[in-house]
Amino acid sequence: MKIKIPLIVLTAVICLILRDPLWMTPVMAVCILLLLVLDLLEKRKTEKQIKELTDYITRVQDYASIPEVAEITEDSLGILQSEIYKVVTILREQYSSEHKQKKYMSDMMSDISHQFKTPLTAISLMTELLMEPGVTEEQRLEYAAKIDSQIGKITWLIRNLLTLSQLEAGVLEMKRESVVLADMVKDITESLGVLAEVAEVELISGISPEIVITADKHWLREAFSNIIKNCIEHTQAGGFVKINASRNNIYTELRIEDNGKGIEKEHLPHIFERFYKAGNSSPNSVGIGLAMAKQIINAHNGRIEAESEVGKGTRFFIRLYL
């Protein structure tokens, strides 16, 4: 169309200049022929663009990823071509998001099934033993206590899995308030005092009472408790767990350090993953505590990192950005 209009105008100008029937006829014929050729070329170009779009849509259905796009022209078909590419990109992103969500749900259900298998098997076994006619009263009480213990474990698992799912989905609301960090840590160490005493591990805390953070007191306490408890459980008798903090204009940092068993290099990148258990994990460990701690810290605009050396201990660095 951009070429046709100037050509028609040029033909009219030539005809006006020549004003000779002998020349006007061949000039008009040539111009008409050129217009027909241009129409044919434009038609073929349009057909080619339509074929390219059709092929592209076909390849989108077959490819796992979005195929490369052809060069986009500036005509009306080019606009259509551009819009199709945009729609394909949006649909592919939506598909990818849904696929990840389905995989997450599949993995979650697999993990839950695996975690529930052991306590449910124990409950089933204890129930069968309770039904035996020769069971004494003392044995019945023992089996009932074991069933109650396994039910408690399942209840704990359900509650924590629900919390972890809400954290990962970003739907768990955090209530912000001013918290004196030293008071929070003191409360945690007192609640874990019996565990540390039984393990013969010394809890050492030295945090300035001037350090105040804005956080959800309940959930951040849960995160810090999980990390400190993890350190106690992986420290031998006679060892220690130290808790210190500092603050600058960018973030408040809490450092939790133990001189325990340490974590192997190959396990260290995975310790914050849901249900992951390192080689030296306790048989009773489920692998939720550190994963939950990380999600809670992330929800507080923070980040957590760990470094460790086998036989020397582990250090956790928690930064809560202002």
Secondary structure, DSSP 8 states (H G I E B T S, - for coil): -TTHHHHHHHHHHHHHHH--HHHHHHHHHHHHHHHHHHHHHHHHHHHHHHHHHHHHHHHHHH-SS--------SSHHHHHHHHHHHHHHHHHHHHHHHHHHHHHHHHHHHHHHHHHHHHHHHHHHHHHHHT-TT--HHHHHHHHHHHHHHHHHHHHHHHHHHHHHHHHHT-S----EEEEHHHHHHHHHHHTHHHHHHHT-EEEEE--TT-EEEE-HHHHHHHHHHHHHHHHHTS-TT-EEEEEEEE-SSEEEEEEEE-SS---TTTGGGTTSTT---TT--TT--S-HHHHHHHHHHHTTEEEEEEEETTTEEEEEEEEE-
